[in-house]
Amino acid sequence: MSLDGTYDEANIFALILQGKIPATKLYEDDDTFAFLDIMPQTRGHALVISKWSKARNLLEMEDEALAQVMATVKKVATAIREALNPDGIQIAQFNGAPAGQTIFHLHVHILPRWEGDPKGFVAHGHGGQADVAQLQALADEIRAHL
């Protein structure tokens, strides 16, 4: 899919925001939503999305929505650092399928990284779908630092 297109109201993140698909929430305010990735790259892999912008990628996103998303990225990344004590934190955002984007609702990845971790990014996680109970316990641990 190219950088141009029409926003799909049935994309997975839109469905999460509509309450049609569950997500393990880390943080929510009036404008943004942060949750754990169901197909995590690393322990604590989180995603942040705008609740109101229909931007498919960074090039389409309103400045106000981008500022809101990035403020939430910082807040959640700080909580992840405090909760999990990683050696580093990767912040990733992809624009268009050739760049690795698979869901066309702007989203930012927060990936805690430890020494010895693989450095790449796999579109659908390293180990498949995470256990929901384990995600919930991890979310509780991270939310305690928000």
N, C-alpha and C positions, 0 to 999 in steps of 0.2 A: 504494500500500500504506500502511496506517495505521501508527501507532506500535505497535499490538498485533499479535501474530501468533506463529507457531511458528517456531523456528529451523530453517532448511533445511540439512541436512548436505551437500547437493550445491551450496551456493553456491560461487562461484569461489574465495573465500578459504579455505573449508574444504577444497576440493580441492587448493589449493596446499599447505596444511598437511599433507594426507595424501600429498603427493608425486605426485599424479595430474596436476597441471598445473605446468609449470616457472615459476620466478620468478627474477629477478635479485636475489639476496640482497645486502643491505648489512650487516645485523647480525642476530644471533640469540642469545638466551639461553634459559634454561629456560622462561621465561614469555611472551616476545614475539618477534616476527619483523618485520623491516623490509626492504622491497624497493622497487625502482624500479617506477613505474607503467608499464605497457606502452602506455598511451594518455596520454602526459604532456601536462600543461598548459604546463609550462616545462621547460627542461633541468635535470635533477636532481630532478624531481617524485618524491617517495617516499611510501610508505604504511607505517603501523605498525599491527599487529594483535596481539591476545592469542592465544596458542597454546592456552589452555585454557578461556577464557570462551565461553559460547554466547550472549552478549548480542547482540541484533540492533541495539541503539542505546544511547546513553548512559544513558537512563532505566532500562534493564534491567541495566546493568553493575555487577558487584560492585566495591566500593570498592578492594579489593586489586588487582584486575585493572586498574582505571582508573589507579591509582597506578603500576603497572608499565608500562603503555602510555605514560603521559605521561613517565616517566623515560626511556624509550627514545626518545620523540619529541625530548626535549631533547638527548640524546646524538647522535642522527642529525642533527638540525638543526645542531648545533655542528660536526659533521664536514662537512656540506654547506657551511656558511659558510666553513670553513677551505679546503675544496677548490675551491669555485667563486666565492668572493668576491662574492656577490650584494649588491644595494643594500638588500634587505629579505627577510624570510622570512615567508610566510603559512602559518599553521597553520589547517586547516579540518576540520570534522567536522559531518556532517549527520545529522538524525534524522527518518526518515519520508520517503516519496516527495515530498510537497508541499514539503519543505525541500531537496530535491535528492539524497536518498540513493537510490542505485541498486543497491547490494549490501548485503544485510541481515545483515552480520557487522560489528560495530562496527569502524571503521577511522578513522585520523587521517591527513590529507594534510599533507605538508610540501612547500611550493612555494617554491623560491628565486625571488625577483622582482628584476628590474632596471628602472631608470628607463625609462619608455616602454613597458613591458609592458602588455598589456590587464589591467585590474583584475578582471574577472569570472571566473567559473568555468563551464566547459562540461563537461557530464556525461561526454562521451566524448573529451576531448582536442581540441586545436586542429588538429593535423596528422595524425590517424589513429594507427595503430599504429607504434611506434618500431622501428627496426632492432635486432635482438637483439645483434649484434656491437657496435654503438655503445653500447647499454645496458651491456654487460659491461665495455667500456673505461671508461665513466663510473663504474660501480660500483667498479672497481679504484681509480680516482682518489679516490673518496669514502672507501672502506675504508682507504686509506692514512692517513686522519686519525682513525680510530676507535681 
